[in-house]
Structure formats: C-alpha cells, structure tokens
Amino acid sequence: GAIALAITGPLARRVVAALVVLAGLGTAGLVAAVLADPAAALAPFVVTATGQSGPVAGGAVAVTGWPWAAIAGGVLTGLAGLVALLRSGSWASGGRRFEPGAGGGAGDGRQPPGQARAAAARRDRDLDTWEALSRGDDPTES
C-alpha cells in the first residue's frame, strides 16, 4: 500500500488508502475475535493435530502478548490508511516516470526532437556495444 500511495494518482491513492483502512480494521477485528474465545479459535487445529475433538485442554488456553501486538498493528495500519485517505489529495504526484506508457523514448512527443535523436543515438551505441560483446569482440582491445 505504501508504494502504491507514493506513485499513483489522486483517485487511485484514495482507493488504496481505503483498502489499507479496511485491512487494518480487518486485522484488528479478526484478532479481537480470537482473543474473545481463544479455545474456539484453536479447536480446529487441535482436532487436526490430535484427531480428538472436545474441549481444548479442559478449556484453559494461555494467550501471549502477540495477539495484542497484532491488534495494535492493525489499529496503526488502519489509522495510517485513514490519514492517507484524508490527506492524500494534497500530495504531489509520483511524476511522469510512473505514468502508464511513460517511456520517454524518441518520437513519443515528450522530448524535443534534438534530445530524442541524441537518446536514440545513445541507445544505438549501447546496442552496438552489446552486439560486439556477443560476437566475442573485446572492447578493451581497441
């Protein structure tokens, strides 16, 4: 999400930010559901591992601090997405480099003709160098 927020346009940023909010809230909600009844959350895994169904360890399940850390992470992710959703309209765009079809090559109308010809000549020289290497010519011997 962070990369998409950095390089997309205003509308796509809002969509990505909304998805980040939903991901954060979804994470926090799912982990909260596990914390509400950890034995029920573990039951399918216990059945798979042991082949026995019924109460998990007599109903006693110890919860570590990791679910709380996951809830905190989900809440922080949701808050970051909310800030991005509210503030991303004023952010600078990622630039033409990230626009679809932004090749910057010769004849695309984005460079003056002289610069486009110079860029094409550089590409041709680079291609000639690679082709010489492919033929086995050593460029350091000339």
Disulfide bonds with the S-S distance in Angstrom:
none
